[in-house]
Amino acid sequence: MKPADWFYDSVAFAVQKGLFSGTSDTTFSTNEPMTRAMLVTVL
């Protein structure tokens, strides 16, 4: 994820507020498909 990506600000906001976490401590895999487990966690 780069600051020039259209979704960067939204992802940064969600992570800062604790709404989402990345796929590791240093990555947020925005181009990877969402699994059922990820969806359940979001809900």
CNS distance restraints for C-alpha pairs under 8 A (distance, minus, plus):
assign (resid   1 and name CA) (resid   5 and name CA) 6.73 0.50 0.50
assign (resid   1 and name CA) (resid   8 and name CA) 6.95 0.50 0.50
assign (resid   1 and name CA) (resid  28 and name CA) 7.05 0.50 0.50
assign (resid   1 and name CA) (resid  29 and name CA) 7.75 0.50 0.50
assign (resid   1 and name CA) (resid  30 and name CA) 7.20 0.50 0.50
assign (resid   2 and name CA) (resid   8 and name CA) 6.80 0.50 0.50
assign (resid   3 and name CA) (resid   8 and name CA) 5.60 0.50 0.50
assign (resid   3 and name CA) (resid   9 and name CA) 7.69 0.50 0.50
assign (resid   4 and name CA) (resid   8 and name CA) 7.07 0.50 0.50
assign (resid   7 and name CA) (resid  11 and name CA) 6.20 0.50 0.50
assign (resid   8 and name CA) (resid  12 and name CA) 6.06 0.50 0.50
assign (resid   9 and name CA) (resid  13 and name CA) 6.10 0.50 0.50
assign (resid  10 and name CA) (resid  14 and name CA) 6.23 0.50 0.50
assign (resid  11 and name CA) (resid  15 and name CA) 6.17 0.50 0.50
assign (resid  12 and name CA) (resid  16 and name CA) 6.06 0.50 0.50
assign (resid  13 and name CA) (resid  17 and name CA) 6.17 0.50 0.50
assign (resid  14 and name CA) (resid  18 and name CA) 6.21 0.50 0.50
assign (resid  14 and name CA) (resid  19 and name CA) 5.05 0.50 0.50
assign (resid  14 and name CA) (resid  20 and name CA) 5.69 0.50 0.50
assign (resid  15 and name CA) (resid  19 and name CA) 5.92 0.50 0.50
assign (resid  15 and name CA) (resid  20 and name CA) 5.16 0.50 0.50
assign (resid  15 and name CA) (resid  21 and name CA) 5.70 0.50 0.50
assign (resid  15 and name CA) (resid  22 and name CA) 7.79 0.50 0.50
assign (resid  20 and name CA) (resid  42 and name CA) 7.54 0.50 0.50
assign (resid  21 and name CA) (resid  28 and name CA) 7.47 0.50 0.50
assign (resid  22 and name CA) (resid  26 and name CA) 7.23 0.50 0.50
assign (resid  22 and name CA) (resid  27 and name CA) 5.55 0.50 0.50
assign (resid  22 and name CA) (resid  28 and name CA) 4.20 0.50 0.50
assign (resid  22 and name CA) (resid  29 and name CA) 6.95 0.50 0.50
assign (resid  23 and name CA) (resid  27 and name CA) 5.81 0.50 0.50
assign (resid  23 and name CA) (resid  28 and name CA) 5.44 0.50 0.50
assign (resid  23 and name CA) (resid  29 and name CA) 6.28 0.50 0.50
assign (resid  24 and name CA) (resid  28 and name CA) 7.07 0.50 0.50
assign (resid  34 and name CA) (resid  38 and name CA) 6.00 0.50 0.50
assign (resid  34 and name CA) (resid  39 and name CA) 6.75 0.50 0.50
assign (resid  35 and name CA) (resid  39 and name CA) 6.38 0.50 0.50
assign (resid  36 and name CA) (resid  40 and name CA) 6.19 0.50 0.50
assign (resid  37 and name CA) (resid  41 and name CA) 6.24 0.50 0.50
assign (resid  38 and name CA) (resid  42 and name CA) 6.30 0.50 0.50
assign (resid  39 and name CA) (resid  43 and name CA) 6.24 0.50 0.50
